[in-house]
Amino acid sequence: MSNLDQAPDFIRTIVAEELANGKWQGRVITRFPPEPNGYLHIGHAKALAIDFGLPAEFGGRCHLRFDDTNPTKEEQEYVDQIMADIRWLGFEWGAHLYYASDYFEQLYQWAVQLIQAGKAYVDDLTAEETRDYRGTLTEPGKPSPCRERSVAENLDLFARMRAGEFPDGAKTLRAKIDMASPNLNLRDPVMYRIRKAAHHRTGDAWCIYPMYDWAHGQSDSIEGITHSLCSMEYEDHRPLYDWFLDALGIYHPRQIEFARGNLSHTVVSKRKLLQLVNEGIVAGWDDPRMPTLAGLRRRGYPPEAIREFWKRVGVGKTPNLIQVGLLEHCVREELNQRAPRMLAVLRPLKIVIDNYPADQVEQLVAVNNPEDPAAGTRQIPFTRELWIEQTDLMENPPKKYFRLAPGAEVRLRYAYLIKCVSVVKNERGEIVEAHCTYDPTTLNSNPTDRKVKGTIHWVAVPFARPAEIRLYDHLFLSPKPDEAEDWKAQINPHSLERLTNCYVEPALAAAQPGAHVQFERAGYFCADTDSTPTQLIFNRTVSLRDTWGKIEKAEAADK
């Protein structure tokens, strides 16, 4: 077992201790609060595993709440996709689906309450002026000239903001806290801004919208959340959430922060992911090179592998860079147990078995998955003409080359021993065909008088189904593209290779989109969402090489 499997979980320790002491009346209620302005990515999967996994262990529940406070960036498409991705990952919220927009009226009334208490004011500063007045980490901010407006004037202006009297950006509502606070989030943060844009749920009912920091904590309070779990970037926001809840005198959840999951060779910034999509660098949010859950699903990553990955990483407070090799290792482990083994030739070369009857077809028996005896066997057709991989034949092979060469013998997987007797070349000197002979006494067995080390795969020419096979690699060359001066310069120009002249065994014509398979000697693949029986498309999920597995074995040997 790797030490990653034993990673401590401080959040579960806190919750267990609180429940043992009678806090929260035995309740554990968390929430997953995505903003519907993009697709969920691999980092969100960690938050989902924590937010849904924790209450499941303690007999509680997790709410799904869309923090839909920015109408210019949010769309119903994102709402629908987020719900689909969460369910695909294996989590369910039941009857507890909520939206921050459900609480717009209550949030407005609470804002009025703060104005009446002298704890909020309407400001006329522009966004740029607000930033200038805010100060820096080493210098205190300056109070706005509007900070001392009377309660009556602030109430009047705020009501007129809601009524739509002022243009976008003309005024904001700000909390009156402390312009000299060392925590910049407490320097009179903006609570409301004017944004005359239709909302995907409320339409044109509102022209002022709450800021995330104003809506977030109060939404948790309304829903009776016990544990508000979020990433470390919100640690500095916690004093602001506490201030709002205390100033209103309402129910107060506990916020606990944990370190985000940073994956190598990946960016998860929504701004950058949107840029990749809008600039056509990728084919969309579900491009299999994207770290989105939709992209990983299309590439063939099983949800069980993603959950296992985050389980092994564990939960802590210290940021770290997790090698993508660990995720790929978890994918291989899962697919190794359930993906059927089948035959596919990616770069075909024809061979002709001269002494095999031209009109004969044999049905040979192949094992579907040696890791799963219940998977059984299937029949594959064998004929005189076969496709093999170009790399499985060399005219002048190097030492320790155990595949096909003139005068050399190999075994055909599930079939016979064959020997290459001649090759046919084109005008450029490239081998385009090979002629072989077979030994009919060697079906699935080696004669005792000769040793054959090499076994290669094949597909019978008359029954082969043409397919497009897409070989995916990491989208970024650098393990830390975010740290590069130009992150887009780190994009891997070879992250996708399309092979359009491939052949697969006939049984794969029935592969449904999303079906997993291991192409023997080639890797794990998944039928693409656009694949059809007449136009087969397979995406490479991961290769067969498992560097992380070797590291784990080495660590175990050292111990």
C-alpha positions as CSV (number, residue, x, y, z in Angstrom):
1,M,0.0,0.0,0.0
2,S,1.4,3.4,-0.9
3,N,1.7,6.1,1.8
4,L,-0.8,8.1,-0.2
5,D,-3.5,5.6,0.8
6,Q,-2.9,6.6,4.4
7,A,-3.1,10.4,4.0
8,P,-4.7,11.9,7.1
9,D,-8.0,13.7,6.9
10,F,-8.2,16.5,9.4
11,I,-11.7,17.5,8.3
12,R,-13.2,14.2,9.3
13,T,-11.4,14.4,12.6
14,I,-12.9,17.8,13.3
15,V,-16.4,16.7,12.4
16,A,-16.2,13.5,14.5
17,E,-15.0,15.5,17.5
18,E,-17.8,18.0,17.2
19,L,-20.5,15.4,16.9
20,A,-19.0,13.5,19.9
21,N,-19.3,16.8,21.9
22,G,-23.0,17.2,20.9
23,K,-22.5,20.1,18.5
24,W,-24.9,20.6,15.6
25,Q,-27.4,18.3,17.3
26,G,-25.9,15.4,15.4
27,R,-26.4,17.0,12.0
28,V,-23.8,17.1,9.2
29,I,-25.0,19.2,6.3
30,T,-22.5,20.3,3.6
31,R,-23.0,22.0,0.2
32,F,-21.3,22.0,-3.2
33,P,-21.6,25.6,-4.5
34,P,-20.5,25.9,-8.1
35,E,-20.8,29.1,-10.1
36,P,-22.6,28.1,-13.4
37,N,-20.0,29.9,-15.6
38,G,-18.0,26.9,-16.9
39,Y,-17.6,23.2,-16.8
40,L,-16.5,21.3,-13.7
41,H,-12.8,20.1,-13.8
42,I,-10.6,17.5,-12.1
43,G,-10.1,19.9,-9.1
44,H,-13.8,20.1,-8.5
45,A,-13.8,16.3,-8.3
46,K,-11.8,16.6,-5.1
47,A,-14.3,19.1,-3.6
48,L,-17.2,16.9,-4.6
49,A,-15.6,13.9,-3.0
50,I,-15.2,15.8,0.2
51,D,-18.5,17.7,0.2
52,F,-20.6,14.6,-0.7
53,G,-18.3,11.9,0.9
54,L,-18.1,13.5,4.4
55,P,-21.9,13.6,5.2
56,A,-22.4,10.2,3.7
57,E,-20.1,8.8,6.3
58,F,-21.9,10.6,9.2
59,G,-25.5,10.1,8.1
60,G,-25.9,13.6,6.8
61,R,-26.5,15.2,3.4
62,C,-24.9,17.5,0.8
63,H,-26.8,20.3,-1.0
64,L,-26.1,21.3,-4.6
65,R,-26.4,25.1,-4.7
66,F,-25.6,27.1,-7.8
67,D,-24.1,30.5,-6.8
68,D,-25.6,32.2,-9.7
69,T,-24.9,35.9,-8.9
70,N,-23.3,37.0,-12.2
71,P,-25.8,37.0,-15.0
72,T,-23.3,38.0,-17.7
73,K,-21.2,34.9,-17.4
74,E,-23.8,32.2,-16.4
75,E,-25.8,30.0,-18.7
76,Q,-28.3,27.2,-18.4
77,E,-25.9,25.0,-20.4
78,Y,-23.5,25.2,-17.5
79,V,-26.2,24.3,-15.0
80,D,-27.3,21.3,-16.9
81,Q,-23.7,20.1,-17.5
82,I,-22.7,20.5,-13.9
83,M,-25.6,18.4,-12.7
84,A,-24.8,15.7,-15.3
85,D,-21.1,15.6,-14.3
86,I,-21.9,15.3,-10.6
87,R,-24.2,12.4,-11.2
88,W,-21.7,10.8,-13.5
89,L,-19.1,11.0,-10.8
90,G,-21.4,9.1,-8.5
91,F,-23.0,11.7,-6.3
92,E,-26.6,12.7,-5.8
93,W,-28.3,15.6,-3.9
94,G,-31.8,14.3,-3.9
95,A,-34.4,17.0,-3.1
96,H,-31.7,19.5,-2.0
97,L,-31.1,21.5,-5.2
98,Y,-30.9,25.3,-4.6
99,Y,-29.8,28.5,-6.2
100,A,-28.4,31.7,-4.7
101,S,-31.0,33.4,-6.9
102,D,-33.7,31.8,-4.8
103,Y,-32.5,34.1,-2.0
104,F,-32.2,37.4,-3.8
105,E,-35.1,39.0,-2.0
106,Q,-33.8,37.9,1.4
107,L,-30.3,39.0,0.6
108,Y,-31.7,42.4,-0.4
109,Q,-33.7,42.7,2.9
110,W,-30.6,41.8,4.9
111,A,-28.6,44.5,3.0
112,V,-31.3,47.0,4.0
113,Q,-30.9,45.8,7.6
114,L,-27.1,46.6,7.5
115,I,-27.8,50.0,6.0
116,Q,-30.3,50.7,8.8
117,A,-27.7,49.6,11.4
118,G,-25.1,52.0,9.8
119,K,-23.0,49.1,8.6
120,A,-23.4,49.6,4.8
121,Y,-23.5,52.5,2.4
122,V,-24.0,53.4,-1.2
123,D,-20.8,54.4,-2.9
124,D,-20.2,56.5,-6.1
125,L,-16.6,55.5,-6.7
126,T,-15.9,53.7,-10.0
127,A,-14.3,50.2,-10.0
128,E,-10.9,51.7,-10.7
129,E,-11.3,54.3,-8.0
130,T,-12.4,51.7,-5.5
131,R,-9.2,49.7,-6.2
132,D,-7.1,52.8,-5.7
133,Y,-8.8,53.7,-2.4
134,R,-8.4,50.1,-1.2
135,G,-4.7,50.5,-0.4
136,T,-2.1,47.7,-0.5
137,L,-0.9,45.0,1.8
138,T,1.5,47.5,3.4
139,E,-0.6,50.7,3.2
140,P,-4.1,51.2,4.6
141,G,-6.9,52.2,2.4
142,K,-8.7,55.6,2.2
143,P,-12.3,56.0,3.1
144,S,-14.7,56.9,0.2
145,P,-16.1,60.4,0.2
146,C,-19.5,58.6,0.4
147,R,-18.7,56.6,3.5
148,E,-20.5,58.9,5.9
149,R,-23.8,59.3,4.0
150,S,-26.8,59.2,6.2
151,V,-28.9,56.1,6.7
152,A,-31.9,57.8,5.1
153,E,-29.8,58.7,2.0
154,N,-28.3,55.2,1.7
155,L,-31.8,53.6,1.9
156,D,-33.1,55.9,-0.7
157,L,-30.2,55.4,-3.1
158,F,-30.2,51.6,-2.6
159,A,-34.0,51.4,-3.4
160,R,-33.4,53.5,-6.5
161,M,-30.5,51.2,-7.5
162,R,-33.0,48.3,-7.4
163,A,-35.5,50.3,-9.4
164,G,-33.0,50.7,-12.2
165,E,-32.5,54.5,-12.0
166,F,-28.7,54.4,-12.4
167,P,-26.6,53.0,-15.2
168,D,-24.2,50.0,-14.8
169,G,-21.2,50.9,-12.7
170,A,-22.6,54.2,-11.4
171,K,-23.0,53.0,-7.8
172,T,-22.3,50.1,-5.5
173,L,-23.4,49.1,-2.0
174,R,-20.5,48.5,0.3
175,A,-20.1,47.2,3.8
176,K,-18.7,49.6,6.3
177,I,-16.0,47.7,8.1
178,D,-12.4,48.9,8.4
179,M,-10.4,50.6,5.6
180,A,-7.2,50.0,7.6
181,S,-7.7,46.3,8.2
182,P,-4.6,44.2,7.4
183,N,-7.1,41.9,5.7
184,L,-8.0,43.6,2.4
185,N,-11.3,41.7,2.2
186,L,-12.5,43.7,5.2
187,R,-11.8,47.1,3.6
188,D,-15.4,48.0,2.9
189,P,-16.1,45.2,0.4
190,V,-18.7,45.7,-2.4
191,M,-21.9,43.8,-1.6
192,Y,-24.0,44.9,-4.7
193,R,-23.3,46.2,-8.1
194,I,-25.6,47.4,-10.9
195,R,-25.7,45.0,-13.8
196,K,-28.6,45.5,-16.2
197,A,-28.5,42.0,-17.7
198,A,-31.1,39.2,-17.8
199,H,-30.5,36.4,-15.4
200,H,-30.9,32.8,-16.6
201,R,-33.5,32.1,-13.9
202,T,-34.9,35.5,-12.7
203,G,-35.0,37.2,-16.1
204,D,-35.2,41.0,-15.8
205,A,-36.6,41.0,-12.3
206,W,-33.3,42.4,-10.9
207,C,-30.8,44.9,-12.1
208,I,-28.6,44.8,-9.0
209,Y,-26.8,41.6,-8.2
210,P,-25.1,40.4,-5.0
211,M,-21.4,39.8,-5.0
212,Y,-20.3,36.3,-4.3
213,D,-18.8,37.2,-0.9
214,W,-22.1,38.7,0.2
215,A,-24.3,35.8,-1.1
216,H,-22.1,32.9,-0.1
217,G,-22.2,32.8,3.7
218,Q,-25.8,34.0,4.0
219,S,-26.9,31.2,1.6
220,D,-25.2,28.7,3.8
221,S,-27.0,30.2,6.8
222,I,-30.4,30.0,5.1
223,E,-29.9,26.3,4.2
224,G,-28.7,25.4,7.7
225,I,-25.3,24.2,6.5
226,T,-23.2,22.9,9.4
227,H,-19.8,22.7,7.7
228,S,-18.9,25.0,4.8
229,L,-16.0,23.3,3.2
230,C,-13.9,25.3,0.7
231,S,-10.4,25.6,-0.7
232,M,-7.6,27.5,1.0
233,E,-8.0,30.5,-1.2
234,Y,-11.1,31.4,0.9
235,E,-9.3,31.4,4.2
236,D,-8.8,35.1,4.0
237,H,-12.5,35.6,3.1
238,R,-13.6,33.8,6.3
239,P,-13.4,36.8,8.5
240,L,-15.7,38.7,6.1
241,Y,-18.2,35.9,6.1
242,D,-18.1,35.8,9.9
243,W,-18.6,39.6,10.0
244,F,-21.6,39.5,7.8
245,L,-23.3,36.7,9.8
246,D,-22.5,38.3,13.1
247,A,-23.7,41.7,12.0
248,L,-27.0,40.2,10.9
249,G,-27.3,38.0,14.0
250,I,-28.2,34.9,12.0
251,Y,-27.3,31.2,12.1
252,H,-23.6,30.7,11.7
253,P,-22.1,27.6,9.9
254,R,-18.5,26.6,10.4
255,Q,-16.1,27.2,7.5
256,I,-13.1,24.8,7.1
257,E,-10.5,25.2,4.3
258,F,-8.5,22.5,2.6
259,A,-5.7,22.6,0.0
260,R,-6.8,22.5,-3.7
261,G,-5.7,19.6,-5.8
262,N,-3.1,20.9,-8.3
263,L,-2.4,18.4,-11.1
264,S,0.8,18.5,-13.2
265,H,0.6,19.3,-16.9
266,T,-2.8,21.0,-16.4
267,V,-4.5,24.3,-16.0
268,V,-7.8,24.6,-14.2
269,S,-8.4,28.3,-14.3
270,K,-11.9,28.9,-15.7
271,R,-10.6,31.9,-17.6
272,K,-7.8,29.9,-19.2
273,L,-10.1,26.9,-20.0
274,L,-12.6,29.3,-21.6
275,Q,-9.7,30.8,-23.6
276,L,-8.7,27.4,-24.8
277,V,-12.2,26.8,-26.0
278,N,-12.9,30.2,-27.5
279,E,-9.6,30.4,-29.4
280,G,-10.1,26.9,-30.9
281,I,-7.0,25.5,-29.3
282,V,-9.3,22.6,-28.2
283,A,-12.5,21.3,-29.8
284,G,-14.7,22.3,-26.9
285,W,-15.3,21.9,-23.1
286,D,-15.5,18.1,-23.6
287,D,-12.3,17.8,-25.7
288,P,-10.5,14.7,-24.3
289,R,-7.4,16.8,-23.6
290,M,-9.3,19.1,-21.3
291,P,-9.2,18.6,-17.5
292,T,-12.9,19.0,-17.3
293,L,-15.0,16.1,-16.1
294,A,-16.8,16.1,-19.5
295,G,-13.4,15.9,-21.2
296,L,-12.1,13.1,-18.9
297,R,-15.4,11.2,-19.4
298,R,-15.1,11.5,-23.2
299,R,-11.5,10.3,-23.0
300,G,-12.6,7.3,-21.1
301,Y,-11.6,8.0,-17.5
302,P,-13.9,5.9,-15.3
303,P,-15.5,7.9,-12.4
304,E,-14.4,5.2,-10.0
305,A,-10.7,5.9,-10.9
306,I,-11.1,9.6,-10.3
307,R,-12.7,9.1,-6.9
308,E,-9.9,6.6,-6.0
309,F,-7.3,9.1,-7.1
310,W,-8.5,11.8,-4.7
311,K,-8.9,9.2,-2.0
312,R,-5.2,8.3,-2.3
313,V,-4.1,12.0,-2.4
314,G,-6.0,12.7,0.8
315,V,-7.0,16.0,2.4
316,G,-4.6,18.5,3.9
317,K,-3.9,22.2,4.1
318,T,-0.5,22.3,2.4
319,P,-0.6,22.9,-1.4
320,N,1.2,20.4,-3.5
321,L,1.6,19.4,-7.1
322,I,0.3,15.9,-7.8
323,Q,1.8,14.1,-10.7
324,V,-0.7,13.2,-13.4
325,G,0.9,9.8,-13.5
326,L,-0.9,8.9,-10.3
327,L,-4.2,9.7,-11.9
328,E,-3.3,7.6,-15.0
329,H,-2.2,4.8,-12.7
330,C,-5.7,4.8,-11.0
331,V,-7.3,4.7,-14.4
332,R,-5.2,1.7,-15.5
333,E,-6.0,-0.2,-12.3
334,E,-9.7,0.3,-12.8
335,L,-9.7,-0.5,-16.5
336,N,-7.4,-3.5,-16.1
337,Q,-10.2,-5.2,-14.1
338,R,-13.1,-4.6,-16.5
339,A,-12.0,-3.5,-20.0
340,P,-12.2,-6.4,-22.5
341,R,-9.0,-7.2,-24.5
342,M,-9.5,-6.9,-28.2
343,L,-7.4,-6.6,-31.4
344,A,-6.7,-3.4,-33.3
345,V,-4.0,-2.4,-35.8
346,L,-3.2,1.3,-35.7
347,R,-0.6,1.5,-38.5
348,P,-1.4,-1.4,-40.8
349,L,0.9,-3.6,-42.9
350,K,-0.6,-6.5,-44.9
351,I,0.8,-10.0,-44.6
352,V,-0.2,-12.9,-46.8
353,I,0.1,-16.5,-45.5
354,D,1.0,-18.2,-48.7
355,N,0.3,-21.8,-47.6
356,Y,-3.0,-21.0,-45.9
357,P,-6.1,-21.9,-48.1
358,A,-7.3,-18.7,-49.8
359,D,-11.0,-19.4,-49.2
360,Q,-10.7,-20.7,-45.6
361,V,-12.0,-18.8,-42.5
362,E,-11.3,-20.2,-39.1
363,Q,-13.0,-18.9,-35.9
364,L,-10.4,-18.8,-33.2
365,V,-11.0,-18.5,-29.5
366,A,-9.8,-15.3,-27.7
367,V,-9.9,-14.5,-24.0
368,N,-12.0,-11.4,-23.2
369,N,-10.2,-10.4,-20.0
370,P,-7.7,-12.6,-18.1
371,E,-8.3,-10.5,-15.0
372,D,-12.0,-11.4,-15.1
373,P,-12.8,-15.1,-15.7
374,A,-16.5,-14.3,-15.8
375,A,-15.9,-12.2,-18.9
376,G,-15.5,-15.5,-20.9
377,T,-14.2,-15.8,-24.5
378,R,-15.2,-14.8,-28.0
379,Q,-14.5,-15.9,-31.5
380,I,-12.3,-14.0,-34.0
381,P,-12.0,-14.8,-37.7
382,F,-8.7,-15.9,-39.1
383,T,-7.9,-15.8,-42.8
384,R,-5.0,-15.9,-45.3
385,E,-4.6,-12.2,-45.4
386,L,-4.0,-10.3,-42.2
387,W,-3.2,-6.8,-41.0
388,I,-0.3,-6.4,-38.5
389,E,1.5,-3.3,-37.2
390,Q,4.2,-1.8,-39.4
391,T,6.5,-1.8,-36.4
392,D,6.1,-5.6,-36.0
393,L,8.2,-6.3,-39.1
394,M,11.7,-5.2,-39.9
395,E,13.9,-6.3,-42.8
396,N,17.1,-5.8,-40.9
397,P,16.2,-6.0,-37.3
398,P,18.6,-5.1,-34.4
399,K,19.7,-7.5,-31.8
400,K,16.9,-8.6,-29.4
401,Y,14.2,-7.8,-31.9
402,F,11.7,-10.6,-31.3
403,R,9.1,-9.8,-33.9
404,L,8.7,-10.6,-37.6
405,A,11.7,-10.4,-40.0
406,P,12.7,-12.4,-43.1
407,G,13.5,-15.9,-41.9
408,A,12.2,-15.2,-38.3
409,E,9.2,-16.7,-36.6
410,V,6.6,-15.2,-34.3
411,R,3.4,-16.2,-32.8
412,L,0.1,-14.6,-33.9
413,R,-2.0,-13.9,-30.8
414,Y,-4.5,-16.7,-30.2
415,A,-3.3,-18.3,-33.5
416,Y,-0.3,-19.9,-35.2
417,L,3.4,-19.6,-35.6
418,I,4.3,-17.8,-38.8
419,K,7.6,-17.3,-40.6
420,C,8.4,-14.4,-42.9
421,V,9.7,-15.6,-46.3
422,S,9.8,-12.3,-48.4
423,V,8.7,-8.7,-48.4
424,V,7.3,-6.4,-51.1
425,K,8.5,-2.8,-51.4
426,N,7.2,0.3,-53.1
427,E,9.3,2.6,-55.3
428,R,10.5,4.4,-52.2
429,G,11.9,1.2,-50.7
430,E,9.2,1.0,-48.0
431,I,7.8,-2.4,-47.1
432,V,4.1,-2.5,-48.2
433,E,3.4,-6.3,-47.9
434,A,5.1,-9.4,-46.5
435,H,4.6,-13.0,-47.4
436,C,4.7,-15.7,-44.7
437,T,4.1,-19.4,-44.1
438,Y,2.4,-20.9,-41.1
439,D,2.7,-24.2,-39.2
440,P,-0.8,-25.7,-38.9
441,T,0.3,-27.8,-35.9
442,T,1.0,-24.8,-33.7
443,L,-2.4,-23.4,-32.9
444,N,-1.9,-21.8,-29.4
445,S,1.2,-23.9,-28.7
446,N,4.9,-23.8,-29.3
447,P,6.6,-26.9,-30.8
448,T,9.2,-28.3,-28.5
449,D,11.9,-28.1,-31.2
450,R,12.0,-24.4,-31.5
451,K,11.7,-21.3,-29.3
452,V,9.6,-18.3,-30.3
453,K,9.8,-15.3,-28.0
454,G,7.7,-12.8,-29.9
455,T,3.9,-12.6,-30.0
456,I,2.1,-10.0,-32.2
457,H,-1.5,-9.0,-32.7
458,W,-3.4,-9.0,-36.0
459,V,-6.8,-8.5,-37.7
460,A,-8.2,-10.5,-40.6
461,V,-8.3,-8.3,-43.7
462,P,-11.8,-9.5,-45.0
463,F,-13.4,-8.9,-41.7
464,A,-11.5,-5.9,-40.4
465,R,-13.6,-2.8,-39.6
466,P,-12.0,0.6,-40.5
467,A,-11.7,3.0,-37.6
468,E,-10.3,6.4,-36.7
469,I,-8.1,6.2,-33.6
470,R,-7.1,9.3,-31.7
471,L,-4.0,9.3,-29.6
472,Y,-4.1,11.8,-26.8
473,D,-1.2,13.1,-24.8
474,H,-0.9,15.8,-22.1
475,L,-2.1,19.2,-23.4
476,F,0.9,21.0,-21.8
477,L,4.6,20.1,-22.1
478,S,5.5,21.8,-18.7
479,P,4.4,20.2,-15.4
480,K,3.6,23.7,-14.2
481,P,2.2,25.7,-17.2
482,D,0.6,28.3,-14.9
483,E,4.1,29.4,-13.7
484,A,5.4,30.0,-17.2
485,E,5.7,33.5,-18.5
486,D,3.5,32.6,-21.5
487,W,1.3,29.6,-20.4
488,K,0.0,29.1,-24.0
489,A,3.6,28.6,-25.2
490,Q,3.6,25.4,-23.1
491,I,0.9,23.8,-25.2
492,N,2.0,20.4,-26.5
493,P,1.7,20.6,-30.4
494,H,1.5,16.8,-30.4
495,S,-1.2,16.4,-27.8
496,L,-3.5,14.8,-30.5
497,E,-2.6,12.5,-33.3
498,R,-5.4,11.2,-35.5
499,L,-4.9,7.9,-37.2
500,T,-7.5,7.4,-39.9
501,N,-6.3,4.2,-41.6
502,C,-6.7,1.8,-38.7
503,Y,-8.5,-1.6,-38.5
504,V,-10.2,-3.3,-35.6
505,E,-11.7,-6.7,-35.1
506,P,-15.3,-7.1,-36.3
507,A,-16.8,-7.4,-32.8
508,L,-16.0,-3.7,-32.1
509,A,-18.5,-2.6,-34.6
510,A,-21.1,-3.0,-31.8
511,A,-19.1,-0.8,-29.4
512,Q,-21.4,1.9,-27.9
513,P,-20.1,5.4,-27.2
514,G,-18.3,5.4,-23.9
515,A,-17.4,1.7,-24.1
516,H,-14.0,0.8,-22.7
517,V,-11.6,-1.6,-24.3
518,Q,-7.9,-2.5,-24.1
519,F,-6.4,-2.8,-27.6
520,E,-3.8,-5.5,-26.9
521,R,-0.2,-4.1,-26.8
522,A,-1.5,-0.5,-27.6
523,G,-3.3,0.8,-24.5
524,Y,-6.8,1.5,-23.1
525,F,-9.3,3.1,-25.4
526,C,-12.8,4.4,-25.3
527,A,-15.4,4.6,-28.1
528,D,-15.9,8.4,-28.7
529,T,-19.3,10.1,-28.3
530,D,-19.4,10.6,-32.1
531,S,-18.6,6.9,-32.9
532,T,-21.2,5.0,-34.9
533,P,-21.2,1.4,-36.3
534,T,-20.3,2.7,-39.7
535,Q,-17.8,5.3,-38.6
536,L,-15.9,3.9,-35.6
537,I,-13.9,6.4,-33.5
538,F,-11.8,5.4,-30.5
539,N,-9.9,7.7,-28.1
540,R,-6.8,6.5,-26.3
541,T,-7.5,6.8,-22.6
542,V,-4.1,5.9,-21.3
543,S,-1.2,3.9,-22.6
544,L,-0.2,0.5,-21.1
545,R,3.0,2.0,-19.7
546,D,2.6,2.5,-15.9
547,T,5.5,4.5,-14.5
548,W,3.7,5.2,-11.3
549,G,3.1,1.5,-10.7
550,K,6.8,0.9,-11.0
551,I,7.5,3.7,-8.5
552,E,5.1,2.1,-6.0
553,K,6.8,-1.3,-6.5
554,A,10.2,0.2,-5.9
555,E,9.0,2.0,-2.8
556,A,7.5,-1.3,-1.5
557,A,10.8,-3.1,-2.2
558,D,12.8,-0.4,-0.3
559,K,10.5,-0.8,2.7
